[in-house]
Amino acid sequence: MLHQFADLHHLKKALDSKVLAVIVVGVSFVFIFDPGAFSLILKIIIVACILFVPFMLYVLYLHDKKIWIAGFALLMAVSLLPSVFINFESPVTGYLMNHLPLFSFLIFCWALNLKTGEWIIETQYK
């Protein structure tokens, strides 16, 4: 049953979703008024991203996009390394490095969104 939803169109629709952009803008306003709420909302965004990863990897695997899977794994590993092995003395730098994997994931999704549009067009002309 999952296989019927695991096509490039569904991945593109999920990546095109403006929900994440609205959440990020909302979080920025909430942060101004209540920093504690920012932490909770950020955790919700991280959980949503974690839940999306298996679907994304499954669709990439079904469409034989192994380079993208390897690139994702490498990007996540490289973005996790600074926060694991380096002790940052500045709280701001530590905060940014702890959230580097989230920012890397969002950039990966942005690039994947651009590429899935091309893949859909290619499959339509085959």
N, C-alpha and C positions, 0 to 999 in steps of 0.2 A: 504494500500500500504506500509506503514511503517513496518507493521508486517513481510513482506517478507525479509526485511533487518535486522530484530531484532533477529538474531540468534547468536549463540556463535561464528560461523565462522567469521561473520562480526565484532563482538566485538574483537576477537583475531586479525584480520587483522588491525583494527584501533589501537589496543594496540601495535602491532608489528611494526607499522610504525616507520621508522627511521627518519622521518621528524622532530620530536621533538628533537631528539639527535643532528641532524644537526643544528637546530635553536639554541640550547643551546651553541654548540661549536661556531657558528657564532656570537652569542651575546657576548661570552667571548672575541673574537677578536675585535668586535666593541667597547666594553667597554674600551679596552686599548687605542683606538684612539679617541673615542668621547663618553664621559659619557652621554651626552644628548640623543644620539641615543639609548643608552642602556635602558633608561627609556621608550622610545616609543616601542621598541621591547618587553620589558618585559610586557608592557600593552597589546600588541597584543597576547602574549603567554597566559596571564591570561584570555583574552576574548575567545581565542580558547578553553581553558580548561573549562570555564563556558559553552560554547556552546556544549561541548562533554558530560557534566554531565547528561543531560536529556536522551540522547541515552543510556549511560551506565546504568543508573538506570532503564530504561525501559526494557533493555535486562535482567538485573538481576531479575527484577520483573517477567518477562515472564517465566523465568526458575526457579522460586521459590527459589531464593538465598536471602532470607530475612535477614539472618545473615550478609551477605556482605553489604546489604543496611544499616542495623543498624550500622555496623562497620564503614561504610563510614560517616554516619551522626555523630556518636560519634567522629570520628577522626577529622572531620571538625570543630565540636563544640569545642573540646579541643584545637585545634590549633589556633582558633580564640580568645579564652579567654585571653591569655596574652596580645595581642595587644589592646584589648578593655578595660581591667580593670587596666593595669599597665602602668604607665608613665615611660618610660625608659629615663634616663638622657644621656646615651651615644648614639650618633647618629647611630653608627654601630649596637649596640644591638637593638635599635628601628627599624632600617632597616631590620635586620634579623628576628625580631619577626613579623613585618608587612608582611613578605613574607613566614612565616612559613606555612600558609595554602597552598600555592603553592607547597612548598617542600613536605608537607604531601600528597597532591593530587598526586604528581608524584610518591611517594613511594607506595601509594595505587594502582596506575595504574600498577606499576611494579609487585607488588604481585598478582594483579588480572590477569595480563598477564600470569604469571606462572600457576595460578590455572585454567584459561580457557583452557589451553592446556590439562590439566588433565580431565576437564569436557568433552571436545570434544572426547577424547579417550574413556571415560566411556560411552558416548552416542553411539559410534560406536560399542561397544561390547554388547550393550543391545538388 
